Amino acid sequence: MVRLIKWLFYLAILGFIALVTYSYIGPFFGADFSPPQIEIRQEIILETN
């Protein structure tokens, strides 16, 4: 059981390192992580007493 937990821990660490690496190197390979820049306007009607 301890071997399984240790293996899952190593796999989680490896996945985290891969994700961080992809986030830094991804833009060089064409991955665009920026959100779309669209202005949204919506009218708000406030009801007062």
ABEGO torsion letter per residue (X at the ends): XAAAAAAAAAAAAAAAAAAAAAAAAAAAAGBBABBBBBBBBBBBBBBBX
